[in-house]
């Protein structure tokens, strides 16, 4: 059994859609046809891969290269070292509940 992956684009109503297919072939069986196993179509390439249940990063990268797509670079956002807002919210909520006598602690 061999998996065959295929990706192509089509323009529908002036919008590009990505089509991703996962096919299975059985070379050990003479004359067996290639069977379409998974299929995905979406205007977002990664969503199309997700719909086709393709999660292997290497396969996704190969499909992107076949379509001549360039992966977007991730942006690193620095965080300040101030107190976490979650602690402030939890303390404030606990304070309000304890004032109402509902905290029971």
Phi and psi restraints in degrees (range 20) as a CNS / XPLOR table:
assign (resid 1 and name C) (resid 2 and name N)
       (resid 2 and name CA) (resid 2 and name C) 1.0 -128.9 20.0 2
assign (resid 2 and name N) (resid 2 and name CA)
       (resid 2 and name C) (resid 3 and name N) 1.0 140.7 20.0 2
assign (resid 2 and name C) (resid 3 and name N)
       (resid 3 and name CA) (resid 3 and name C) 1.0 -94.8 20.0 2
assign (resid 3 and name N) (resid 3 and name CA)
       (resid 3 and name C) (resid 4 and name N) 1.0 136.5 20.0 2
assign (resid 3 and name C) (resid 4 and name N)
       (resid 4 and name CA) (resid 4 and name C) 1.0 -121.6 20.0 2
assign (resid 4 and name N) (resid 4 and name CA)
       (resid 4 and name C) (resid 5 and name N) 1.0 127.6 20.0 2
assign (resid 4 and name C) (resid 5 and name N)
       (resid 5 and name CA) (resid 5 and name C) 1.0 -112.6 20.0 2
assign (resid 5 and name N) (resid 5 and name CA)
       (resid 5 and name C) (resid 6 and name N) 1.0 139.8 20.0 2
assign (resid 5 and name C) (resid 6 and name N)
       (resid 6 and name CA) (resid 6 and name C) 1.0 -140.0 20.0 2
assign (resid 6 and name N) (resid 6 and name CA)
       (resid 6 and name C) (resid 7 and name N) 1.0 139.3 20.0 2
assign (resid 6 and name C) (resid 7 and name N)
       (resid 7 and name CA) (resid 7 and name C) 1.0 -139.9 20.0 2
assign (resid 7 and name N) (resid 7 and name CA)
       (resid 7 and name C) (resid 8 and name N) 1.0 140.8 20.0 2
assign (resid 7 and name C) (resid 8 and name N)
       (resid 8 and name CA) (resid 8 and name C) 1.0 -155.0 20.0 2
assign (resid 8 and name N) (resid 8 and name CA)
       (resid 8 and name C) (resid 9 and name N) 1.0 167.4 20.0 2
assign (resid 8 and name C) (resid 9 and name N)
       (resid 9 and name CA) (resid 9 and name C) 1.0 -117.8 20.0 2
assign (resid 9 and name N) (resid 9 and name CA)
       (resid 9 and name C) (resid 10 and name N) 1.0 156.1 20.0 2
assign (resid 9 and name C) (resid 10 and name N)
       (resid 10 and name CA) (resid 10 and name C) 1.0 -146.0 20.0 2
assign (resid 10 and name N) (resid 10 and name CA)
       (resid 10 and name C) (resid 11 and name N) 1.0 141.2 20.0 2
assign (resid 10 and name C) (resid 11 and name N)
       (resid 11 and name CA) (resid 11 and name C) 1.0 -96.0 20.0 2
assign (resid 11 and name N) (resid 11 and name CA)
       (resid 11 and name C) (resid 12 and name N) 1.0 122.6 20.0 2
assign (resid 11 and name C) (resid 12 and name N)
       (resid 12 and name CA) (resid 12 and name C) 1.0 -126.4 20.0 2
assign (resid 12 and name N) (resid 12 and name CA)
       (resid 12 and name C) (resid 13 and name N) 1.0 121.5 20.0 2
assign (resid 12 and name C) (resid 13 and name N)
       (resid 13 and name CA) (resid 13 and name C) 1.0 52.3 20.0 2
assign (resid 13 and name N) (resid 13 and name CA)
       (resid 13 and name C) (resid 14 and name N) 1.0 47.7 20.0 2
assign (resid 13 and name C) (resid 14 and name N)
       (resid 14 and name CA) (resid 14 and name C) 1.0 60.1 20.0 2
assign (resid 14 and name N) (resid 14 and name CA)
       (resid 14 and name C) (resid 15 and name N) 1.0 28.4 20.0 2
assign (resid 14 and name C) (resid 15 and name N)
       (resid 15 and name CA) (resid 15 and name C) 1.0 -132.6 20.0 2
assign (resid 15 and name N) (resid 15 and name CA)
       (resid 15 and name C) (resid 16 and name N) 1.0 134.4 20.0 2
assign (resid 15 and name C) (resid 16 and name N)
       (resid 16 and name CA) (resid 16 and name C) 1.0 -82.7 20.0 2
assign (resid 16 and name N) (resid 16 and name CA)
       (resid 16 and name C) (resid 17 and name N) 1.0 129.5 20.0 2
assign (resid 16 and name C) (resid 17 and name N)
       (resid 17 and name CA) (resid 17 and name C) 1.0 -117.0 20.0 2
assign (resid 17 and name N) (resid 17 and name CA)
       (resid 17 and name C) (resid 18 and name N) 1.0 141.5 20.0 2
assign (resid 17 and name C) (resid 18 and name N)
       (resid 18 and name CA) (resid 18 and name C) 1.0 -101.2 20.0 2
assign (resid 18 and name N) (resid 18 and name CA)
       (resid 18 and name C) (resid 19 and name N) 1.0 131.9 20.0 2
assign (resid 18 and name C) (resid 19 and name N)
       (resid 19 and name CA) (resid 19 and name C) 1.0 -113.9 20.0 2
assign (resid 19 and name N) (resid 19 and name CA)
       (resid 19 and name C) (resid 20 and name N) 1.0 126.8 20.0 2
assign (resid 19 and name C) (resid 20 and name N)
       (resid 20 and name CA) (resid 20 and name C) 1.0 -127.1 20.0 2
assign (resid 20 and name N) (resid 20 and name CA)
       (resid 20 and name C) (resid 21 and name N) 1.0 130.7 20.0 2
assign (resid 20 and name C) (resid 21 and name N)
       (resid 21 and name CA) (resid 21 and name C) 1.0 -127.6 20.0 2
assign (resid 21 and name N) (resid 21 and name CA)
       (resid 21 and name C) (resid 22 and name N) 1.0 141.9 20.0 2
assign (resid 21 and name C) (resid 22 and name N)
       (resid 22 and name CA) (resid 22 and name C) 1.0 -118.3 20.0 2
assign (resid 22 and name N) (resid 22 and name CA)
       (resid 22 and name C) (resid 23 and name N) 1.0 118.3 20.0 2
assign (resid 22 and name C) (resid 23 and name N)
       (resid 23 and name CA) (resid 23 and name C) 1.0 -115.1 20.0 2
assign (resid 23 and name N) (resid 23 and name CA)
       (resid 23 and name C) (resid 24 and name N) 1.0 154.8 20.0 2
assign (resid 23 and name C) (resid 24 and name N)
       (resid 24 and name CA) (resid 24 and name C) 1.0 -121.5 20.0 2
assign (resid 24 and name N) (resid 24 and name CA)
       (resid 24 and name C) (resid 25 and name N) 1.0 132.0 20.0 2
assign (resid 24 and name C) (resid 25 and name N)
       (resid 25 and name CA) (resid 25 and name C) 1.0 -120.4 20.0 2
assign (resid 25 and name N) (resid 25 and name CA)
       (resid 25 and name C) (resid 26 and name N) 1.0 151.6 20.0 2
assign (resid 25 and name C) (resid 26 and name N)
       (resid 26 and name CA) (resid 26 and name C) 1.0 -120.7 20.0 2
assign (resid 26 and name N) (resid 26 and name CA)
       (resid 26 and name C) (resid 27 and name N) 1.0 84.7 20.0 2
assign (resid 26 and name C) (resid 27 and name N)
       (resid 27 and name CA) (resid 27 and name C) 1.0 -67.6 20.0 2
assign (resid 27 and name N) (resid 27 and name CA)
       (resid 27 and name C) (resid 28 and name N) 1.0 -21.2 20.0 2
assign (resid 27 and name C) (resid 28 and name N)
       (resid 28 and name CA) (resid 28 and name C) 1.0 -73.7 20.0 2
assign (resid 28 and name N) (resid 28 and name CA)
       (resid 28 and name C) (resid 29 and name N) 1.0 -16.8 20.0 2
assign (resid 28 and name C) (resid 29 and name N)
       (resid 29 and name CA) (resid 29 and name C) 1.0 -103.4 20.0 2
assign (resid 29 and name N) (resid 29 and name CA)
       (resid 29 and name C) (resid 30 and name N) 1.0 115.4 20.0 2
assign (resid 29 and name C) (resid 30 and name N)
       (resid 30 and name CA) (resid 30 and name C) 1.0 -66.4 20.0 2
assign (resid 30 and name N) (resid 30 and name CA)
       (resid 30 and name C) (resid 31 and name N) 1.0 128.0 20.0 2
assign (resid 30 and name C) (resid 31 and name N)
       (resid 31 and name CA) (resid 31 and name C) 1.0 81.0 20.0 2
assign (resid 31 and name N) (resid 31 and name CA)
       (resid 31 and name C) (resid 32 and name N) 1.0 5.3 20.0 2
assign (resid 31 and name C) (resid 32 and name N)
       (resid 32 and name CA) (resid 32 and name C) 1.0 -73.7 20.0 2
assign (resid 32 and name N) (resid 32 and name CA)
       (resid 32 and name C) (resid 33 and name N) 1.0 134.9 20.0 2
assign (resid 32 and name C) (resid 33 and name N)
       (resid 33 and name CA) (resid 33 and name C) 1.0 -77.5 20.0 2
assign (resid 33 and name N) (resid 33 and name CA)
       (resid 33 and name C) (resid 34 and name N) 1.0 161.2 20.0 2
assign (resid 33 and name C) (resid 34 and name N)
       (resid 34 and name CA) (resid 34 and name C) 1.0 -78.1 20.0 2
assign (resid 34 and name N) (resid 34 and name CA)
       (resid 34 and name C) (resid 35 and name N) 1.0 131.0 20.0 2
assign (resid 34 and name C) (resid 35 and name N)
       (resid 35 and name CA) (resid 35 and name C) 1.0 -109.5 20.0 2
assign (resid 35 and name N) (resid 35 and name CA)
       (resid 35 and name C) (resid 36 and name N) 1.0 132.5 20.0 2
assign (resid 35 and name C) (resid 36 and name N)
       (resid 36 and name CA) (resid 36 and name C) 1.0 -76.7 20.0 2
assign (resid 36 and name N) (resid 36 and name CA)
       (resid 36 and name C) (resid 37 and name N) 1.0 117.6 20.0 2
assign (resid 36 and name C) (resid 37 and name N)
       (resid 37 and name CA) (resid 37 and name C) 1.0 -97.6 20.0 2
assign (resid 37 and name N) (resid 37 and name CA)
       (resid 37 and name C) (resid 38 and name N) 1.0 -47.0 20.0 2
assign (resid 37 and name C) (resid 38 and name N)
       (resid 38 and name CA) (resid 38 and name C) 1.0 -134.6 20.0 2
assign (resid 38 and name N) (resid 38 and name CA)
       (resid 38 and name C) (resid 39 and name N) 1.0 153.5 20.0 2
assign (resid 38 and name C) (resid 39 and name N)
       (resid 39 and name CA) (resid 39 and name C) 1.0 -150.0 20.0 2
assign (resid 39 and name N) (resid 39 and name CA)
       (resid 39 and name C) (resid 40 and name N) 1.0 137.1 20.0 2
assign (resid 39 and name C) (resid 40 and name N)
       (resid 40 and name CA) (resid 40 and name C) 1.0 -142.1 20.0 2
assign (resid 40 and name N) (resid 40 and name CA)
       (resid 40 and name C) (resid 41 and name N) 1.0 141.3 20.0 2
assign (resid 40 and name C) (resid 41 and name N)
       (resid 41 and name CA) (resid 41 and name C) 1.0 -139.6 20.0 2
assign (resid 41 and name N) (resid 41 and name CA)
       (resid 41 and name C) (resid 42 and name N) 1.0 128.4 20.0 2
assign (resid 41 and name C) (resid 42 and name N)
       (resid 42 and name CA) (resid 42 and name C) 1.0 -164.4 20.0 2
assign (resid 42 and name N) (resid 42 and name CA)
       (resid 42 and name C) (resid 43 and name N) 1.0 161.9 20.0 2
assign (resid 42 and name C) (resid 43 and name N)
       (resid 43 and name CA) (resid 43 and name C) 1.0 -77.7 20.0 2
assign (resid 43 and name N) (resid 43 and name CA)
       (resid 43 and name C) (resid 44 and name N) 1.0 -13.5 20.0 2
assign (resid 43 and name C) (resid 44 and name N)
       (resid 44 and name CA) (resid 44 and name C) 1.0 -106.4 20.0 2
assign (resid 44 and name N) (resid 44 and name CA)
       (resid 44 and name C) (resid 45 and name N) 1.0 125.0 20.0 2
assign (resid 44 and name C) (resid 45 and name N)
       (resid 45 and name CA) (resid 45 and name C) 1.0 -60.5 20.0 2
assign (resid 45 and name N) (resid 45 and name CA)
       (resid 45 and name C) (resid 46 and name N) 1.0 -44.9 20.0 2
assign (resid 45 and name C) (resid 46 and name N)
       (resid 46 and name CA) (resid 46 and name C) 1.0 -66.7 20.0 2
assign (resid 46 and name N) (resid 46 and name CA)
       (resid 46 and name C) (resid 47 and name N) 1.0 -33.0 20.0 2
assign (resid 46 and name C) (resid 47 and name N)
       (resid 47 and name CA) (resid 47 and name C) 1.0 -68.4 20.0 2
assign (resid 47 and name N) (resid 47 and name CA)
       (resid 47 and name C) (resid 48 and name N) 1.0 -37.0 20.0 2
assign (resid 47 and name C) (resid 48 and name N)
       (resid 48 and name CA) (resid 48 and name C) 1.0 -63.5 20.0 2
assign (resid 48 and name N) (resid 48 and name CA)
       (resid 48 and name C) (resid 49 and name N) 1.0 -40.5 20.0 2
assign (resid 48 and name C) (resid 49 and name N)
       (resid 49 and name CA) (resid 49 and name C) 1.0 -64.6 20.0 2
assign (resid 49 and name N) (resid 49 and name CA)
       (resid 49 and name C) (resid 50 and name N) 1.0 -39.8 20.0 2
assign (resid 49 and name C) (resid 50 and name N)
       (resid 50 and name CA) (resid 50 and name C) 1.0 -64.3 20.0 2
assign (resid 50 and name N) (resid 50 and name CA)
       (resid 50 and name C) (resid 51 and name N) 1.0 -41.0 20.0 2
assign (resid 50 and name C) (resid 51 and name N)
       (resid 51 and name CA) (resid 51 and name C) 1.0 -65.1 20.0 2
assign (resid 51 and name N) (resid 51 and name CA)
       (resid 51 and name C) (resid 52 and name N) 1.0 -31.0 20.0 2
assign (resid 51 and name C) (resid 52 and name N)
       (resid 52 and name CA) (resid 52 and name C) 1.0 -87.2 20.0 2
assign (resid 52 and name N) (resid 52 and name CA)
       (resid 52 and name C) (resid 53 and name N) 1.0 5.9 20.0 2
assign (resid 52 and name C) (resid 53 and name N)
       (resid 53 and name CA) (resid 53 and name C) 1.0 58.3 20.0 2
assign (resid 53 and name N) (resid 53 and name CA)
       (resid 53 and name C) (resid 54 and name N) 1.0 38.9 20.0 2
assign (resid 53 and name C) (resid 54 and name N)
       (resid 54 and name CA) (resid 54 and name C) 1.0 -103.9 20.0 2
assign (resid 54 and name N) (resid 54 and name CA)
       (resid 54 and name C) (resid 55 and name N) 1.0 111.5 20.0 2
assign (resid 54 and name C) (resid 55 and name N)
       (resid 55 and name CA) (resid 55 and name C) 1.0 -119.2 20.0 2
assign (resid 55 and name N) (resid 55 and name CA)
       (resid 55 and name C) (resid 56 and name N) 1.0 -9.4 20.0 2
assign (resid 55 and name C) (resid 56 and name N)
       (resid 56 and name CA) (resid 56 and name C) 1.0 -71.5 20.0 2
assign (resid 56 and name N) (resid 56 and name CA)
       (resid 56 and name C) (resid 57 and name N) 1.0 122.0 20.0 2
assign (resid 56 and name C) (resid 57 and name N)
       (resid 57 and name CA) (resid 57 and name C) 1.0 -61.0 20.0 2
assign (resid 57 and name N) (resid 57 and name CA)
       (resid 57 and name C) (resid 58 and name N) 1.0 -36.8 20.0 2
assign (resid 57 and name C) (resid 58 and name N)
       (resid 58 and name CA) (resid 58 and name C) 1.0 -65.1 20.0 2
assign (resid 58 and name N) (resid 58 and name CA)
       (resid 58 and name C) (resid 59 and name N) 1.0 -41.5 20.0 2
assign (resid 58 and name C) (resid 59 and name N)
       (resid 59 and name CA) (resid 59 and name C) 1.0 -67.9 20.0 2
assign (resid 59 and name N) (resid 59 and name CA)
       (resid 59 and name C) (resid 60 and name N) 1.0 -42.0 20.0 2
assign (resid 59 and name C) (resid 60 and name N)
       (resid 60 and name CA) (resid 60 and name C) 1.0 -61.6 20.0 2
assign (resid 60 and name N) (resid 60 and name CA)
       (resid 60 and name C) (resid 61 and name N) 1.0 -41.9 20.0 2
assign (resid 60 and name C) (resid 61 and name N)
       (resid 61 and name CA) (resid 61 and name C) 1.0 -63.3 20.0 2
assign (resid 61 and name N) (resid 61 and name CA)
       (resid 61 and name C) (resid 62 and name N) 1.0 -42.1 20.0 2
assign (resid 61 and name C) (resid 62 and name N)
       (resid 62 and name CA) (resid 62 and name C) 1.0 -63.0 20.0 2
assign (resid 62 and name N) (resid 62 and name CA)
       (resid 62 and name C) (resid 63 and name N) 1.0 -40.7 20.0 2
assign (resid 62 and name C) (resid 63 and name N)
       (resid 63 and name CA) (resid 63 and name C) 1.0 -66.4 20.0 2
assign (resid 63 and name N) (resid 63 and name CA)
       (resid 63 and name C) (resid 64 and name N) 1.0 -38.4 20.0 2
assign (resid 63 and name C) (resid 64 and name N)
       (resid 64 and name CA) (resid 64 and name C) 1.0 -63.4 20.0 2
assign (resid 64 and name N) (resid 64 and name CA)
       (resid 64 and name C) (resid 65 and name N) 1.0 -39.7 20.0 2
assign (resid 64 and name C) (resid 65 and name N)
       (resid 65 and name CA) (resid 65 and name C) 1.0 -66.3 20.0 2
assign (resid 65 and name N) (resid 65 and name CA)
       (resid 65 and name C) (resid 66 and name N) 1.0 -36.5 20.0 2
assign (resid 65 and name C) (resid 66 and name N)
       (resid 66 and name CA) (resid 66 and name C) 1.0 -66.8 20.0 2
assign (resid 66 and name N) (resid 66 and name CA)
       (resid 66 and name C) (resid 67 and name N) 1.0 -28.6 20.0 2
assign (resid 66 and name C) (resid 67 and name N)
       (resid 67 and name CA) (resid 67 and name C) 1.0 -93.0 20.0 2
assign (resid 67 and name N) (resid 67 and name CA)
       (resid 67 and name C) (resid 68 and name N) 1.0 -1.3 20.0 2
assign (resid 67 and name C) (resid 68 and name N)
       (resid 68 and name CA) (resid 68 and name C) 1.0 59.0 20.0 2
assign (resid 68 and name N) (resid 68 and name CA)
       (resid 68 and name C) (resid 69 and name N) 1.0 42.8 20.0 2
assign (resid 68 and name C) (resid 69 and name N)
       (resid 69 and name CA) (resid 69 and name C) 1.0 -94.2 20.0 2
assign (resid 69 and name N) (resid 69 and name CA)
       (resid 69 and name C) (resid 70 and name N) 1.0 147.7 20.0 2
assign (resid 69 and name C) (resid 70 and name N)
       (resid 70 and name CA) (resid 70 and name C) 1.0 -111.7 20.0 2
assign (resid 70 and name N) (resid 70 and name CA)
       (resid 70 and name C) (resid 71 and name N) 1.0 128.9 20.0 2
assign (resid 70 and name C) (resid 71 and name N)
       (resid 71 and name CA) (resid 71 and name C) 1.0 -68.4 20.0 2
assign (resid 71 and name N) (resid 71 and name CA)
       (resid 71 and name C) (resid 72 and name N) 1.0 141.4 20.0 2
assign (resid 71 and name C) (resid 72 and name N)
       (resid 72 and name CA) (resid 72 and name C) 1.0 -74.5 20.0 2
assign (resid 72 and name N) (resid 72 and name CA)
       (resid 72 and name C) (resid 73 and name N) 1.0 140.9 20.0 2
assign (resid 72 and name C) (resid 73 and name N)
       (resid 73 and name CA) (resid 73 and name C) 1.0 -78.3 20.0 2
assign (resid 73 and name N) (resid 73 and name CA)
       (resid 73 and name C) (resid 74 and name N) 1.0 144.2 20.0 2
assign (resid 73 and name C) (resid 74 and name N)
       (resid 74 and name CA) (resid 74 and name C) 1.0 -76.9 20.0 2
assign (resid 74 and name N) (resid 74 and name CA)
       (resid 74 and name C) (resid 75 and name N) 1.0 147.7 20.0 2
assign (resid 74 and name C) (resid 75 and name N)
       (resid 75 and name CA) (resid 75 and name C) 1.0 -107.3 20.0 2
assign (resid 75 and name N) (resid 75 and name CA)
       (resid 75 and name C) (resid 76 and name N) 1.0 128.3 20.0 2
assign (resid 75 and name C) (resid 76 and name N)
       (resid 76 and name CA) (resid 76 and name C) 1.0 -91.2 20.0 2
assign (resid 76 and name N) (resid 76 and name CA)
       (resid 76 and name C) (resid 77 and name N) 1.0 126.6 20.0 2
assign (resid 76 and name C) (resid 77 and name N)
       (resid 77 and name CA) (resid 77 and name C) 1.0 -111.4 20.0 2
assign (resid 77 and name N) (resid 77 and name CA)
       (resid 77 and name C) (resid 78 and name N) 1.0 123.0 20.0 2
assign (resid 77 and name C) (resid 78 and name N)
       (resid 78 and name CA) (resid 78 and name C) 1.0 -79.8 20.0 2
assign (resid 78 and name N) (resid 78 and name CA)
       (resid 78 and name C) (resid 79 and name N) 1.0 142.5 20.0 2
assign (resid 78 and name C) (resid 79 and name N)
       (resid 79 and name CA) (resid 79 and name C) 1.0 -106.8 20.0 2
assign (resid 79 and name N) (resid 79 and name CA)
       (resid 79 and name C) (resid 80 and name N) 1.0 141.1 20.0 2
assign (resid 79 and name C) (resid 80 and name N)
       (resid 80 and name CA) (resid 80 and name C) 1.0 -76.3 20.0 2
assign (resid 80 and name N) (resid 80 and name CA)
       (resid 80 and name C) (resid 81 and name N) 1.0 159.0 20.0 2
assign (resid 80 and name C) (resid 81 and name N)
       (resid 81 and name CA) (resid 81 and name C) 1.0 -94.7 20.0 2
assign (resid 81 and name N) (resid 81 and name CA)
       (resid 81 and name C) (resid 82 and name N) 1.0 30.8 20.0 2
assign (resid 81 and name C) (resid 82 and name N)
       (resid 82 and name CA) (resid 82 and name C) 1.0 -80.0 20.0 2
assign (resid 82 and name N) (resid 82 and name CA)
       (resid 82 and name C) (resid 83 and name N) 1.0 172.4 20.0 2
assign (resid 82 and name C) (resid 83 and name N)
       (resid 83 and name CA) (resid 83 and name C) 1.0 -61.8 20.0 2
assign (resid 83 and name N) (resid 83 and name CA)
       (resid 83 and name C) (resid 84 and name N) 1.0 146.5 20.0 2
assign (resid 83 and name C) (resid 84 and name N)
       (resid 84 and name CA) (resid 84 and name C) 1.0 -70.4 20.0 2
assign (resid 84 and name N) (resid 84 and name CA)
       (resid 84 and name C) (resid 85 and name N) 1.0 138.8 20.0 2
assign (resid 84 and name C) (resid 85 and name N)
       (resid 85 and name CA) (resid 85 and name C) 1.0 -68.5 20.0 2
assign (resid 85 and name N) (resid 85 and name CA)
       (resid 85 and name C) (resid 86 and name N) 1.0 -26.4 20.0 2
assign (resid 85 and name C) (resid 86 and name N)
       (resid 86 and name CA) (resid 86 and name C) 1.0 -62.5 20.0 2
assign (resid 86 and name N) (resid 86 and name CA)
       (resid 86 and name C) (resid 87 and name N) 1.0 -40.6 20.0 2
assign (resid 86 and name C) (resid 87 and name N)
       (resid 87 and name CA) (resid 87 and name C) 1.0 -65.2 20.0 2
assign (resid 87 and name N) (resid 87 and name CA)
       (resid 87 and name C) (resid 88 and name N) 1.0 -39.6 20.0 2
assign (resid 87 and name C) (resid 88 and name N)
       (resid 88 and name CA) (resid 88 and name C) 1.0 -64.4 20.0 2
assign (resid 88 and name N) (resid 88 and name CA)
       (resid 88 and name C) (resid 89 and name N) 1.0 -43.2 20.0 2
assign (resid 88 and name C) (resid 89 and name N)
       (resid 89 and name CA) (resid 89 and name C) 1.0 -65.5 20.0 2
assign (resid 89 and name N) (resid 89 and name CA)
       (resid 89 and name C) (resid 90 and name N) 1.0 -43.6 20.0 2
assign (resid 89 and name C) (resid 90 and name N)
       (resid 90 and name CA) (resid 90 and name C) 1.0 -64.7 20.0 2
assign (resid 90 and name N) (resid 90 and name CA)
       (resid 90 and name C) (resid 91 and name N) 1.0 -44.2 20.0 2
assign (resid 90 and name C) (resid 91 and name N)
       (resid 91 and name CA) (resid 91 and name C) 1.0 -63.8 20.0 2
assign (resid 91 and name N) (resid 91 and name CA)
       (resid 91 and name C) (resid 92 and name N) 1.0 -40.6 20.0 2
assign (resid 91 and name C) (resid 92 and name N)
       (resid 92 and name CA) (resid 92 and name C) 1.0 -65.2 20.0 2
assign (resid 92 and name N) (resid 92 and name CA)
       (resid 92 and name C) (resid 93 and name N) 1.0 -40.9 20.0 2
assign (resid 92 and name C) (resid 93 and name N)
       (resid 93 and name CA) (resid 93 and name C) 1.0 -67.8 20.0 2
assign (resid 93 and name N) (resid 93 and name CA)
       (resid 93 and name C) (resid 94 and name N) 1.0 -40.5 20.0 2
assign (resid 93 and name C) (resid 94 and name N)
       (resid 94 and name CA) (resid 94 and name C) 1.0 -64.3 20.0 2
assign (resid 94 and name N) (resid 94 and name CA)
       (resid 94 and name C) (resid 95 and name N) 1.0 -39.8 20.0 2
assign (resid 94 and name C) (resid 95 and name N)
       (resid 95 and name CA) (resid 95 and name C) 1.0 -62.2 20.0 2
assign (resid 95 and name N) (resid 95 and name CA)
       (resid 95 and name C) (resid 96 and name N) 1.0 -44.3 20.0 2
assign (resid 95 and name C) (resid 96 and name N)
       (resid 96 and name CA) (resid 96 and name C) 1.0 -65.0 20.0 2
assign (resid 96 and name N) (resid 96 and name CA)
       (resid 96 and name C) (resid 97 and name N) 1.0 -43.7 20.0 2
assign (resid 96 and name C) (resid 97 and name N)
       (resid 97 and name CA) (resid 97 and name C) 1.0 -66.1 20.0 2
assign (resid 97 and name N) (resid 97 and name CA)
       (resid 97 and name C) (resid 98 and name N) 1.0 -38.6 20.0 2
assign (resid 97 and name C) (resid 98 and name N)
       (resid 98 and name CA) (resid 98 and name C) 1.0 -69.8 20.0 2
assign (resid 98 and name N) (resid 98 and name CA)
       (resid 98 and name C) (resid 99 and name N) 1.0 -32.2 20.0 2
assign (resid 98 and name C) (resid 99 and name N)
       (resid 99 and name CA) (resid 99 and name C) 1.0 -66.4 20.0 2
assign (resid 99 and name N) (resid 99 and name CA)
       (resid 99 and name C) (resid 100 and name N) 1.0 -32.5 20.0 2
assign (resid 99 and name C) (resid 100 and name N)
       (resid 100 and name CA) (resid 100 and name C) 1.0 -83.4 20.0 2
assign (resid 100 and name N) (resid 100 and name CA)
       (resid 100 and name C) (resid 101 and name N) 1.0 -7.1 20.0 2
assign (resid 100 and name C) (resid 101 and name N)
       (resid 101 and name CA) (resid 101 and name C) 1.0 78.6 20.0 2
assign (resid 101 and name N) (resid 101 and name CA)
       (resid 101 and name C) (resid 102 and name N) 1.0 19.7 20.0 2
assign (resid 101 and name C) (resid 102 and name N)
       (resid 102 and name CA) (resid 102 and name C) 1.0 -100.2 20.0 2
assign (resid 102 and name N) (resid 102 and name CA)
       (resid 102 and name C) (resid 103 and name N) 1.0 -12.8 20.0 2
assign (resid 102 and name C) (resid 103 and name N)
       (resid 103 and name CA) (resid 103 and name C) 1.0 -74.7 20.0 2
assign (resid 103 and name N) (resid 103 and name CA)
       (resid 103 and name C) (resid 104 and name N) 1.0 -38.9 20.0 2
assign (resid 103 and name C) (resid 104 and name N)
       (resid 104 and name CA) (resid 104 and name C) 1.0 68.6 20.0 2
assign (resid 104 and name N) (resid 104 and name CA)
       (resid 104 and name C) (resid 105 and name N) 1.0 23.1 20.0 2
